[in-house]
């Protein structure tokens, strides 16, 4: 199959049961592990389970499918103010669920230029569409070229999750 050849070319043949499945709202395709977590291709990831999508001169940030499934039912998202300065790895808010409160960590340094106001009334969008309508903030990055080097590719995030879930 063509997708199996693509995975071998990308060096992913050693990651069991992964396949290219369908498009996500911002374009690109999902790298998906059967019955577990969606990992869109074309995004970057943190080990704290945030994702980053570069859009021209801005970056959209949200939490991963793994994060939202771990939190379960999200009931509140503490959105930071527009204009807030962020540093890579620094906390910029929280996501609260019936199970836990989790800090949000910025994948890049920069300034918040937009926040997802829909989450104020419908925080469950984070569960329903973590890579779509459930995004959290848009940032104008200040050191994107440097910061992106510290982020995980979809393939390396998939490997990280595989190891993480194996330990549980």
C-alpha positions in Angstrom: 0.0 0.0 0.0 1.1 3.5 -0.7 0.8 4.8 2.9 3.0 1.9 4.1 5.7 2.9 1.7 5.4 6.5 2.9 5.8 5.4 6.5 8.9 3.4 5.5 10.4 6.3 3.7 9.8 8.5 6.8 11.4 5.9 9.0 8.2 5.0 10.7 8.0 1.4 9.8 9.1 0.5 13.4 6.0 2.2 14.9 3.3 -0.5 14.9 -0.2 0.0 13.6 0.1 3.6 12.3 -1.7 4.7 9.2 -2.6 7.8 7.3 -6.4 8.1 7.9 -8.2 11.4 7.1 -7.8 15.2 6.8 -8.0 17.5 9.7 -9.7 21.0 9.7 -6.5 23.0 9.1 -5.3 20.8 6.2 -2.8 18.0 6.2 -3.5 14.5 7.3 -3.8 12.6 10.6 -1.1 10.1 11.6 -3.3 7.8 13.7 -2.6 4.9 16.0 -5.4 2.4 15.8 -8.0 2.8 18.7 -5.9 5.4 20.5 -4.8 9.0 19.8 -5.0 11.2 16.7 -1.7 12.9 15.8 -2.1 15.3 12.9 0.8 15.5 10.4 2.1 19.1 9.9 1.9 20.2 13.5 4.6 20.3 16.2 4.2 19.0 19.7 5.4 19.4 23.3 6.0 16.6 25.8 3.4 18.4 27.9 0.9 17.6 25.1 0.3 20.9 23.5 0.3 21.2 19.7 1.5 24.1 17.5 0.5 24.9 13.9 2.4 27.6 12.0 0.1 29.8 10.0 2.0 32.4 8.0 3.5 34.7 10.7 1.4 33.3 13.6 1.0 30.1 15.5 -2.2 28.4 16.6 -1.9 26.4 19.9 -4.1 23.8 21.5 -3.9 20.6 23.4 -3.5 17.1 21.9 -6.0 14.3 21.6 -4.0 12.5 24.2 -4.3 15.4 26.6 -8.0 15.9 26.2 -8.6 12.1 26.6 -6.5 12.1 29.7 -8.5 15.0 31.2 -11.8 13.6 30.2 -14.7 16.1 30.3 -13.3 19.6 30.0 -15.5 22.1 32.0 -13.4 25.3 32.0 -10.5 26.8 30.1 -8.6 29.7 31.7 -7.8 31.8 28.7 -4.9 34.3 28.9 -5.4 37.9 27.8 -4.6 39.1 24.3 -1.2 40.9 24.5 0.2 38.6 27.1 3.9 37.8 26.5 4.8 34.1 26.5 8.1 32.3 26.9 8.6 28.8 25.5 7.8 26.2 28.2 6.1 28.9 30.4 2.6 28.4 31.7 -0.1 30.5 30.1 -3.4 29.1 31.5 -5.2 26.1 32.7 -7.7 23.5 31.5 -10.1 22.2 34.1 -12.0 19.0 33.8 -14.2 16.9 36.1 -11.0 14.9 36.8 -8.2 17.4 37.1 -6.7 20.8 36.5 -3.9 20.9 34.0 -1.5 23.7 33.2 -1.0 24.9 29.6 2.6 25.4 28.5 3.6 27.5 25.5 5.4 25.7 22.7 6.9 29.1 21.5 7.9 32.5 22.8 5.8 35.4 21.6 2.7 37.4 22.2 -0.9 36.3 22.3 -2.8 38.0 19.5 -6.1 36.0 19.7 -7.8 33.7 22.1 -10.6 31.3 21.3 -13.6 33.0 22.9 -15.9 30.1 22.0 -14.2 28.1 24.8 -15.7 30.5 27.4 -19.2 29.2 26.7 -18.3 25.8 25.2 -15.1 24.4 26.8 -16.1 20.9 25.7 -14.9 21.9 22.2 -11.5 21.0 23.5 -12.7 17.4 23.8 -14.8 17.4 20.7 -12.3 19.0 18.3 -8.9 19.3 19.9 -7.2 20.1 16.5 -10.1 22.1 15.2 -12.6 24.4 16.9 -11.0 23.5 20.3 -7.8 25.5 19.7 -6.8 27.8 22.6 -4.7 30.8 21.4 -3.0 32.3 18.5 0.5 33.7 19.1 2.8 36.0 17.1 6.1 34.2 17.7 9.3 36.1 18.6 11.8 33.2 18.1 10.0 30.7 16.0 13.1 29.3 14.2 14.9 28.7 17.5 11.8 27.5 19.4 10.6 25.0 16.8 13.8 23.1 17.1 12.8 22.0 20.6 9.4 20.7 19.6 8.5 17.2 18.6 7.6 16.2 15.0 4.4 14.0 14.6 6.6 11.0 14.3 8.7 11.8 17.4 5.5 12.6 19.4 4.0 9.3 18.3 7.1 7.5 19.6 6.9 9.5 22.8 3.3 8.6 23.4 4.0 4.9 22.6 6.7 4.9 25.4 4.5 6.9 27.8 1.4 4.7 27.4 3.6 1.5 27.6 4.7 2.6 31.1 1.1 2.9 32.4 
